[in-house]
Amino acid sequence: MLKKRDLHDSHTLYELMTHPDVFPFVRQKADSYEEFLFMTKQTIEAEERGELISRTILDEWGAPIGTINLFDIEEKAGFLGTWLGKQFHGKGYNNPAKDAFFQELFYEVGIETVFMRIRKVNIRSIKAAEKLPYIVKANETRKAIYEQLNANGEVYDLYEIPKDQYTFYLMRNSIVETEDSHLLEA
C-alpha cells in the first residue's frame, strides 16, 4: 500500500498530480515534469536528513496513485499532506493509506502528533477528515499554530491526531472485533 518515494514513479505521479481537481490542493506543486523530478530528489534528500517523511501510495497492483507525507517535523510532530489521483477519489484508498502511514509514524518513527491543515474551501477533505474518529479540530486548542497558519487571512482549519487518541481508537476497535468474533463463534 505504501513505499518510500523514489524517482521511478515520478512520471506517473506527475501526470496524476496535474489534474485540475488535484493540483490546487497539492503542497509540493510542480509546473513541469522536470521540476517534479527535481522536487522528488529534494524530498528524498530531506527525508534522509529527518526533515520529512514521504511515501508513495500504491493500488492493489503496486501502481503509484498518490503520495502521503509528513512535513515540517519538529518536536515529534509534523503536518500531514496527502493526495490521490482524481480517478482514485472515493475508491477506498485514503483511509488504508493513512492507517499504514500512522502505524509507521507513531510506532516506528516516534512521532507523537500529526497535524492537518485543510483549506476551508476544500469541503471534500474537511468531510473526510471529520469522519476520522481519532481526529480533533484544533483551531481553538492549538491557537498559536492556527494563527500562524492563518497569518495572512482565514485560509485553513487545523486538525490534530494525537498518538494516544489514535492508539485508543485502535485498541477500542480491536476489542470490538474480538467481541464480534466471539459472538460469531457462539
Long-range contacts (C-beta under 8 A, 24 or more apart in sequence): 1-57, 1-58, 1-96, 1-97, 1-100, 2-55, 2-56, 2-57, 2-58, 2-68, 2-97, 2-100, 2-101, 2-104, 3-55, 3-56, 3-58, 4-47, 4-54, 4-55, 4-56, 5-40, 5-43, 5-44, 5-47, 5-54, 5-55, 5-56, 5-67, 6-44, 6-56, 7-37, 7-40, 7-41, 7-44, 9-56, 9-64, 10-36, 10-37, 10-40, 12-63, 12-64, 13-40, 13-56, 13-64, 13-66, 13-67, 15-85, 16-64, 16-65, 16-66, 16-84, 16-85, 16-86, 17-83, 17-85, 19-85, 19-86, 21-86, 21-89, 22-83, 22-84, 22-85, 22-86, 25-83, 25-119, 25-122, 25-125, 26-81, 26-83, 27-69, 27-71, 27-81, 28-69, 28-81, 43-69, 52-78, 53-78, 53-104, 53-105, 53-109, 55-101, 55-104, 57-82, 57-84, 57-93, 57-97, 59-88, 59-93, 65-93, 66-93, 66-97, 68-97, 68-98, 68-101, 70-101, 70-105, 70-111, 70-114, 73-111, 76-110, 76-111, 76-112, 76-113, 77-111, 77-112, 77-113, 77-114, 77-115, 78-111, 78-113, 78-114, 78-115, 79-114, 79-115, 79-116, 79-117, 80-114, 80-115, 80-116, 80-161, 89-124, 94-128, 95-132, 98-132, 102-161, 102-166, 106-163, 106-166, 106-167, 111-163, 112-162, 112-163, 113-160, 113-161, 113-162, 113-163, 114-160, 114-161, 115-142, 115-145, 115-158, 115-159, 115-160, 115-161, 116-158, 116-159, 116-160, 116-161, 117-149, 117-156, 117-157, 117-158, 117-159, 118-156, 118-157, 118-159, 119-155, 119-156, 120-154, 120-155, 120-156, 120-157, 126-157, 129-159, 132-161, 133-169, 134-161, 134-162, 134-165, 134-166, 134-168, 134-169, 135-159, 135-160, 135-161, 136-160, 136-161, 136-162, 136-165
